[in-house]
């Protein structure tokens, strides 16, 4: 079971004003507060106001919010970033967090106002906030090139955050060729190729997406080991010649029936003894966490596709069995995001 504590009034305040808490984080990013304090820790409110171009009242509001939330820390008359933020700047994680904040601000938050209606209708009602046609976010993005560019930039940042789990947990011992189904811009194939120099990869995705992948692969000088192929991952047969099929951040998008269908297509494409790897965020079988998965489900319920959700580990084992796979193995990531790998064998 997830480790939970009894709800307190402080905890209730954080929930009640959760949207306001995000706005404090977002304002700190947009105004440049956190980079400023990283460069010049210990600035006074007056100095911060001059640097950010803010008058006294706005500075007081901003610093009260960020400090109460623990994002900043007041020492004597000066302000510092929280220790966590300082460490993120030091290891390069903060630039990823900045992309995730932008993603929440520009893509998630306009749609999440439809969360209640999405639950009532059991479909992604928030998609109506995205212009274009199609029943899922991915087909609509092409109608807004700027939003599409932001989306794939931020998806790459999400992948950079979670990819260490994939690289660590995806055992490719004895594997010659991996088919990366729905591989997007190639970020997962690139990371795995760099970590497994003897393995070749094929990225399978929609035509516009694989062109983005082709450019990214060339930038990393991996075109000799990573190829791309345009296809509809539901309608088209998967190419043969691969002894491993990877589904990275795919199964949180589709319904259980669609996921079983994808696994059956992978089963048909694999030789005997071939393996399937599924990598994405997982929820606990106990149904009470983790918190990351619980809150991220607001996005999945309102926007990506009609049946998107973060599924529990046990559901993947049921899908593997339904598609004919055996020897399912869970490999939790053990990090602050609930990502993990679950594998099975044909």
N, C-alpha and C positions, 0 to 999 in steps of 0.2 A: 504494500500500500504506500501511497505517497505520504511523505512526512508533512503533516499539517498541524497548525496551532489553532486554538479557539479564536474566533473572530473578536476583535476588540473595536472600540470606537475609532481608534486611530486607523485600524485596518478598513473600517467602513468608510472613513473619510477618503482614503486613497482610492476606494472603489467609486464612491459617489462623485468625486472630482477627478476621476482618472483621465478624462479628456483634457482637463486643465493641466494636469501633470505633464501630459505629452506636450502641450503647448509651451510649457516652460522649457522643456528639453529642446523643442523645435526652435523657439526664439533664441535660446543660447547658441544653437547652431547657426541660424540664419544671420544673427547679429555679429557672430564671431567672438562671443564671450569666451568659449572654451579654448580656442587656439590662442587668444590673447593671454589668458592666464597660464597657458602652457609656456608661452614665450617669456612672460613677465609675471611670475607668481608674486603675490603679496601686494597687488595694487589696491589702493583705497577706492571707495565708491566714486569719489570725485574724479580720480584718474581714469577709472573704467568708463565713466560717463564721457569724458573728453575723447578717449580712444574710440568709443563706439558711436559717438555723435548723439548721445542721449542726454536729456535733461534730468534733473535730480529725481523727480517723481518716478519716471519710467525705470531709472536705475534701481531705485528702492524696491519697486515691484518685482523686477527681474531677479535681483539678488536675494530677496526674501524667498521667492519661489524656488530658485535653484538650490539655495542653502537648506531650506526646510526639507527638500527632497533628497538631500545628500549628494547632489551633483557638484556642489561647491562647498567649501569649508572656510569659515571666518576665523582668522587667527589674529588677535589684537584688532587692529584697524584694517588689516589687509585680507584679501580673498585669494583662495587657492582652488584649483581643481580637486575633486575627490581623488583619493589614491587610485581607485579603479580607472578613472579617466586618464590620469597621468601615465599609468602602465599601458593603457591602450594607445596613447600617443607614442610611447616609446617603442612598442612592438609593431606599429603600423595598423593596428586593428581599428583605430578611430576613423580612418578614412572609409572603412567598411561601414561602421556605425552611421556615419554621415549619409551614405547612400541609403541605408535602411530607413533613416528618419525621413529623407526625401520621398522614399517609396510610400511610407505610411501617410505622409502629408498629401501627396499628389494623386495617389492611386487608391489606397485603401480607405482613407477617411471619407472621401466623397461618397463612397459606396456603402460604408458600414452603417449609415443612417437607415438603411433598408434591412438591417439585421432581423428585427422583429418580423417584418413582413416576409423575409426570406424563410424564417422558421415556419410561419403560418402556411406559406405556399409550398414549402419543401423544395425550393429551387433558388437559384442565384438571382434574386430580384435586383440586387445592386448593379448588375451588368447594364441596366438601363442608363446608368451614369456615364457609360463609355460609348462614344459615338461609333457608328458603323453597323455592320450586319453580322449575323452568326450567333450561335447560342452559347459560345464560350469566349472568354477574354482573349485567347490567342488568335482567333480568327478576326476579332474586331480591331486589334491593335494596328493592323495595316492601314486603317482609315485615318490614323493620327500618327504620322511619322515621328513627331517629337515625343509623344507619349510612348511609342514603341521603342524608341532609342533609350528613354529613361527606364522602361521596363526591363530591357535586356541588360542594361548597365547594372541595374539593381539586382537582377537575378544572378549576375556574375558575382556581385558582392555577397549575396546570400551563399552562393556556392563557395566562395573563398573562405567564408566563415565556417562552413560545415565540411568542406572537402578534406581537411585533415582526417576526419572520421572515415570517409570513403577510402582514402589512400591507405590508412592504417588497417582497416577491417576487411577490405576486399582482397581476399587471397586469390591471386592469379597464378599460383604455382602450377606449372604444367599447361597453362592456357596459351594458345597460339594467337587466336583472333577473337576480339570482343565486339559484339554488335551493341552499340549504345543507342537504344530505342528512345526516340524523343530527346535526343542529345543536345538540343538547343544550339547555342553558339560554340559548342565543343569544349566548354570549360572542364567538364568531368573527364572526357577522353584525354584532354591535354594533361591534366594532373596525373591521371593514371599512367599515361604513356611516359611521362617524365620519371615516374617512380618504378616503372616496369619496362626497361629498355628492350626486352626481348619480345614484347607483345605488340601486335598490330590491332588497329581499331577501325571501325566503320561507324560514322555518325549518321543516324537515320532520322529525318525530320522533314517538315514541310519545305517546299522549294525556297521561299524567301529566307527561312531560317538557316538552311544549310549553306546558303551563300555567305551569310554572316560567319558561320562556322569555318568555311573555307578560308576566309581572310584571317581569322584568329589563328587557325592552324598554321598558315603560312608565316604569320608574324612570329610564331614560336619555332619555326623551322622544323616542323614535324610532318610535312606533307608526304614524306616517304613512308610514314608509318600510320598516319590517320587519313582515311579517305572519307568522303561524304556521299550520301545517296538520298535523293529526294523521294519521299513516299508519304502516304497517309498511313499512320501506324495502325489504324483500325481496318482500313479497306484493302490495303495491299499486302501481298505475301512478303515475309521477311527473307532477305537473301541468305542463301546457304553458305557453307564454308566457314562458319564461326562455331567455336566450341564453348562460348560463353555469351549469354545475353544479359545486358545490364539495363535495368529500369531505374533511372536516378531522378528523384523528385517527380515521378509520374503518377504513382498510384494514389497520392493524396488528391489528385484532380478528378478521377473518374469514379463511377459507381462500382459496387462489388461485381456486378455482372460484366461490366466492361473490363475490369481488371482480370477476371478469370478468362475473358476472351483474349486479352493480350498475352496472358501466360500460356494459353493453348497455342497461340501462334508461335510463341517462343519455343514451346515443346516440339512443335512440328518442324521447326527450323534447325533444331539441335540434333547432333548425333547422340547415340547411346553414351551415357557417361558425361554428357555436357551439363553445364551448370547454369543456373539463373541466379542473378544477384538483384536484390531490390534495396535501394538506398533512399531514405527520406526520414522525416520526423515521424516518430511513433508515439502513441499514447499508451498508458499503462492498462494492462488487462483488468486491473481493479476498478477502473472507471473514475478515479479521483485525482488524476494528474497525468503528467506534470503540468504546472501552471502555464508554461510556455505553450504547450500543445492546446490547453484549454482556451487561452486567449487568442491564439493564432487561428482558431477555428471560426472566429467572427469573420475574418477575411475569407476563409474557405467556404463558409456558408453563404456569403453574399455575392461573391464575384467570379472566381475562376470558371467553374462549370456547374451544371445543375446539381451534381451529387458530390461535390468536393468535400472532403473532410480528412482529418488526421485519424487514421484507423489504429486500433490496438494491435500489438504484436500477434496475438492469437489468431486474428482474422487472416493474416497473411499465410499462416500455416494451413488454415482451412482452404484458402484459394490454391495453394500449391498442390494439396491433395486432390482437389477437384480437377486440376489441369493434368494430373498424372505424375507430378514430381514427388520425390521421396527425400528422406534425410534432411529435413529442414533444420537449419541452425541459426540461432539468434546471436547477433554480435552488437550489443549496445555500445554507443560511442563513449559514454562515461564523461561527457562534457556538459557545459551549461545549456546547450541546446539539446533537445531530445532526439538527435539523429542517430541512426544506426543502420546496420546492414543485416538482412536476413537472406539466407541462401538455400538452395535446394538442388537436387541432382535428377537428371532424367534417367 
